[in-house]
Amino acid sequence: MKNRGYYKSKCDGIYAILIKTRAGWRCEETNTKVNLQCAHILSRRFFATRWDFDNAICLSGGRHLYYTYHPVEWRKFIDEKFPGRYARLEQRALQLQKWSREELKQLYETLRDISDRGGGFDFSTLPKQATKLIKRGGRNDSGHSDAGAGQD
């Protein structure tokens, strides 16, 4: 039986591909096609927003690293490019959420189905699909992160 860590990792990988696909495989700041990464607006340690499609953009590795060490500039960039998004994500991120193995498996299968549709996917419909799982709410378990979760 696969554990939670397996499904978290699989969700992270597919989510990153979907974020890059949404951006047309270009950095959303510099327009480069080199060394692209999925950059979370709020840290991945907040599981309520970790796989929320509003919580990531595609950046080059250099810009991602720069903003990792310059959080004030990051906030300014996000506020200018996506007005109001940072504040909305902060509210959602603070909703305590722990994902069960079964919930992670279901999310992985949903993300995989979205990914299998390829470049023709209309990301404007995401709130009706995978984001429904991500924003399911109503639970207040043991916290918003688990041991060993990475940060962006």
C-alpha positions in Angstrom: 0.0 0.0 0.0 1.4 3.4 -1.0 1.7 5.9 1.9 0.8 9.6 2.2 4.3 10.7 1.2 4.1 8.9 -2.1 0.8 10.6 -3.0 2.1 14.0 -1.8 5.1 13.7 -4.1 3.0 12.6 -7.1 0.6 15.4 -6.6 3.5 17.9 -6.4 4.9 16.6 -9.6 1.7 16.7 -11.6 0.7 20.1 -10.1 4.1 21.6 -11.2 3.5 20.3 -14.8 0.0 21.8 -14.8 1.3 25.2 -13.6 3.9 25.3 -16.3 1.4 24.2 -18.9 -1.0 26.9 -17.9 1.9 29.5 -18.4 2.6 28.2 -21.8 6.0 26.8 -20.6 7.4 30.3 -20.1 8.5 32.2 -17.1 5.6 34.5 -16.1 8.0 37.3 -15.3 10.8 37.1 -17.9 9.1 35.0 -20.6 12.1 32.7 -20.8 11.7 29.0 -21.6 14.8 27.9 -19.6 14.9 26.1 -16.2 11.2 26.5 -15.5 9.9 25.8 -12.0 6.6 25.9 -10.2 6.8 28.8 -7.7 4.2 28.8 -4.9 2.9 32.2 -3.9 2.5 31.0 -0.3 4.7 28.2 1.0 3.9 24.6 0.3 3.8 23.9 4.0 0.3 25.3 4.1 -1.7 22.2 3.0 -4.9 24.1 2.5 -3.4 25.9 -0.5 -0.5 23.6 -1.5 -2.3 22.4 -4.6 -4.5 25.4 -5.1 -4.2 26.6 -8.7 -4.3 30.2 -7.5 -1.2 29.5 -5.4 1.5 29.0 -8.0 3.0 30.5 -11.1 5.7 29.4 -13.5 9.1 31.1 -12.9 12.6 30.5 -14.2 14.9 29.0 -11.6 16.8 32.2 -11.2 13.7 34.3 -10.5 12.3 31.7 -8.2 15.6 31.6 -6.2 15.7 35.5 -6.1 12.2 35.8 -4.7 12.8 33.0 -2.2 15.3 35.3 -0.5 13.5 38.5 -1.2 10.0 38.0 0.3 9.1 41.8 0.3 9.8 42.0 -3.5 7.9 38.7 -4.0 4.8 40.1 -2.3 5.1 43.3 -4.4 5.4 41.4 -7.6 2.4 39.1 -6.8 0.3 42.1 -5.7 1.0 44.0 -8.9 0.6 41.0 -11.3 -2.4 39.4 -9.4 -4.2 42.1 -7.3 -5.8 40.7 -4.2 -4.6 37.1 -4.7 -2.0 37.1 -2.0 -4.5 38.3 0.7 -7.1 35.7 -0.4 -4.5 32.9 -0.3 -3.4 34.0 3.2 -7.0 33.5 4.4 -7.3 30.1 2.8 -3.9 29.0 3.9 -4.7 29.5 7.6 -7.5 27.0 7.4 -6.0 24.0 9.1 -6.0 21.0 6.9 -4.5 17.5 7.0 -4.9 15.2 4.0 -5.6 11.5 4.5 -3.9 9.0 2.3 -7.2 8.4 0.5 -7.8 12.1 0.0 -4.3 12.5 -1.5 -4.9 9.5 -3.7 -8.1 11.0 -5.0 -6.4 14.4 -5.6 -3.6 12.6 -7.4 -6.1 10.8 -9.7 -7.9 14.1 -10.4 -4.7 15.9 -11.2 -3.5 13.0 -13.4 -6.8 13.1 -15.3 -6.4 16.9 -15.8 -2.8 16.4 -17.0 -3.8 13.6 -19.4 -6.0 16.1 -21.2 -2.8 17.9 -22.3 -2.5 21.4 -23.6 -6.1 21.7 -24.7 -7.3 22.0 -21.1 -9.2 25.1 -20.1 -7.8 26.2 -16.8 -10.7 28.5 -16.2 -12.8 25.4 -15.3 -10.4 24.3 -12.6 -12.5 25.6 -9.7 -15.2 23.1 -10.7 -12.7 20.2 -10.8 -9.5 19.6 -8.8 -9.9 22.8 -6.8 -13.2 21.4 -5.4 -11.0 18.8 -3.6 -8.5 21.3 -2.5 -10.9 23.8 -1.1 -13.2 21.2 0.5 -13.0 22.8 3.9 -15.1 21.7 6.9 -12.2 19.9 8.6 -10.0 21.2 11.3 -7.6 18.4 12.1 -4.1 18.2 13.4 -2.6 21.2 11.5 -1.7 22.8 8.2 1.6 21.0 7.7 3.3 17.8 8.4 6.9 16.9 9.4 9.3 17.2 6.6 7.2 19.3 4.3 9.2 21.5 2.0 8.9 25.2 1.7 9.2 27.3 -1.5 
